[in-house]
């Protein structure tokens, strides 16, 4: 059964739709960095990068990159009007001190209980380091996850229980995947919406936990 998938840009735009006006938002490494290019018209969103930027703008056009202006993913960015730069200690104080409203993070696995695993692949190619994600899930009240629904081999990334080391217990509020948007509730994953063209049965077939409606 074929499934309709959003592109990374479409998924980033879908996440951005749910970010309220005036929010301070940290964007995690990888796919979440694309969200900064999709602020809905009429809203102001202040994007934070843990390497020390408040007011992250979209990726610059090719040939106009500033080699000294990158985000935590080492991706070239532009400053939004009024952007500020600061050292890591101040950046982490913002994250730990409750000064960021929302964090959009990538994930290797999310459990139906809201447990998040996003820092270890059990692969020697990647350093076994949690980075700033653990600080974010402790200090930021709303954790949104943006991810592909399945791994490259087709195995599910949404599970009853995570098998990778955890970043945080019960921290995820909503998961945005290329196939669906799901809330994490005390009863488990609850469907918010399907990517157009997908059926609930088809999405359930590639999910390692139940999806409630």
C-alpha positions in Angstrom: 0.0 0.0 0.0 1.7 3.3 -1.1 1.8 6.2 1.2 2.0 9.9 0.4 4.9 11.7 2.1 5.5 15.4 2.7 8.8 16.8 1.6 11.1 18.3 4.3 10.0 21.8 3.2 6.3 20.9 3.4 6.8 19.3 6.8 8.6 22.4 8.1 5.8 24.6 6.8 3.2 22.4 8.6 5.1 22.7 11.9 5.4 26.4 11.5 1.6 26.7 11.1 1.2 25.7 14.7 3.7 28.1 16.2 1.9 31.0 17.8 2.7 34.7 17.2 5.4 36.0 19.5 6.8 32.6 20.5 10.5 32.0 21.3 11.4 28.8 19.6 14.5 26.6 19.6 15.2 24.6 16.4 17.1 21.4 16.9 19.7 20.0 14.6 18.7 18.5 11.2 15.2 18.8 9.8 13.9 21.3 12.4 16.3 24.0 11.1 14.1 24.3 8.0 11.2 25.7 10.1 12.8 29.1 10.3 12.0 29.7 6.6 8.3 29.2 7.1 6.9 31.9 9.4 3.2 32.4 8.5 2.3 35.8 7.2 1.3 38.2 10.0 3.3 36.4 12.7 6.5 37.2 14.4 8.4 34.1 15.7 11.8 34.5 17.4 14.0 31.5 16.5 16.8 30.5 18.9 19.9 28.4 18.0 21.8 26.9 20.9 25.2 28.0 19.5 24.3 31.6 20.4 21.7 33.3 18.1 18.3 34.7 19.0 16.6 35.8 15.8 17.5 33.2 13.3 16.3 33.9 9.7 16.1 31.6 6.7 19.0 30.2 4.7 20.7 32.8 2.5 20.6 32.5 -1.3 23.5 30.6 -2.8 26.6 32.8 -3.1 25.4 35.2 -0.3 26.5 33.1 2.7 28.3 34.6 5.6 30.9 32.0 6.7 30.7 33.3 10.3 27.0 33.0 10.6 25.8 29.4 11.1 23.3 27.7 13.3 23.8 24.6 15.6 23.6 22.4 12.5 26.5 24.3 10.9 23.9 25.5 8.3 24.3 29.0 6.9 21.6 31.3 8.2 20.6 35.0 8.0 19.8 37.2 11.0 16.2 38.3 11.5 15.7 42.0 12.2 16.9 42.7 15.8 18.9 39.4 16.0 21.3 39.0 18.9 24.5 36.9 19.4 25.9 35.6 22.7 28.0 32.8 24.1 27.0 29.2 24.9 26.6 29.9 28.6 23.9 32.5 28.0 22.3 30.3 25.3 22.0 27.4 27.7 20.8 29.7 30.5 17.9 30.6 28.2 17.2 26.9 27.5 17.4 25.8 31.1 15.8 28.8 32.7 12.4 28.5 31.0 12.9 31.4 28.6 12.2 29.4 25.5 8.5 28.6 24.8 8.8 25.8 22.3 11.6 23.4 21.0 11.2 21.7 17.7 13.5 18.6 17.8 14.3 15.7 15.5 14.1 12.2 16.8 15.3 8.6 16.2 12.4 7.3 18.2 9.3 8.5 20.1 7.3 6.3 22.4 3.5 6.5 22.8 4.2 7.8 26.4 6.1 10.8 25.0 9.5 9.4 25.7 12.1 10.8 23.3 15.3 9.2 22.0 17.2 11.6 19.7 20.9 11.4 20.6 22.3 7.9 20.0 22.1 5.7 16.9 24.3 3.0 18.4 26.6 3.5 15.4 30.3 4.1 15.8 30.2 6.8 13.2 28.3 9.2 15.5 29.7 10.5 18.8 27.7 9.3 21.8 26.8 12.8 23.1 23.4 14.2 24.0 24.3 17.8 23.2 21.8 20.4 24.2 18.7 18.2 23.7 18.5 17.1 27.3 18.7 20.7 28.5 15.9 21.6 26.1 13.5 18.8 27.2 14.0 19.8 30.8 13.8 23.6 30.4 11.3 24.1 27.6 7.6 23.6 28.3 6.5 22.5 24.9 8.5 19.9 22.9 7.4 19.2 19.3 9.1 16.5 17.2 9.6 16.7 13.5 10.7 13.4 11.9 10.2 10.8 9.2 7.6 8.3 10.2 9.8 5.3 9.4 13.5 4.4 9.0 15.1 3.8 5.6 14.5 0.1 6.0 10.8 0.7 6.7 10.9 0.0 10.4 8.8 2.2 12.7 10.2 5.2 14.6 7.0 5.6 16.6 6.9 2.9 19.2 5.3 1.6 22.4 8.7 1.9 24.0 12.0 3.3 22.8 14.9 1.0 22.3 17.5 3.7 22.1 18.9 5.6 25.1 16.4 8.3 26.2 16.8 12.0 26.0 13.7 12.6 28.2 10.8 10.8 29.7 7.3 11.8 28.8 8.4 15.1 27.2 7.0 15.1 23.7 3.6 16.9 23.2 3.1 16.5 19.4 4.8 14.6 16.6 4.9 15.8 13.0 5.9 13.2 10.5 5.8 13.1 6.7 2.7 10.8 7.0 0.7 12.3 9.8 0.4 14.6 12.8 -0.1 12.9 16.2 -0.6 14.2 19.7 0.8 12.4 22.7 -1.9 11.8 25.2 -2.1 9.8 28.5 -3.8 7.1 26.3 -1.1 7.1 23.6 -0.8 8.6 20.1 -3.9 10.4 19.0 -4.5 11.4 15.4 -4.6 15.1 14.6 -4.4 14.8 10.8 -3.2 12.6 8.0 -1.1 13.7 5.1 -3.6 14.0 2.2 -3.8 10.8 0.3 -3.1 8.5 3.3 -5.5 6.3 5.0 -5.4 5.7 8.8 -5.0 1.9 8.2 -2.0 2.5 6.0 -0.3 4.7 8.6 -1.1 2.4 11.4 0.6 -0.4 9.5 3.9 1.4 9.7 3.6 2.6 13.3 4.9 0.5 16.2 2.1 1.6 18.5 -1.7 2.1 18.3 -3.1 5.4 16.9 -6.3 6.6 18.6 -8.9 8.7 16.9 
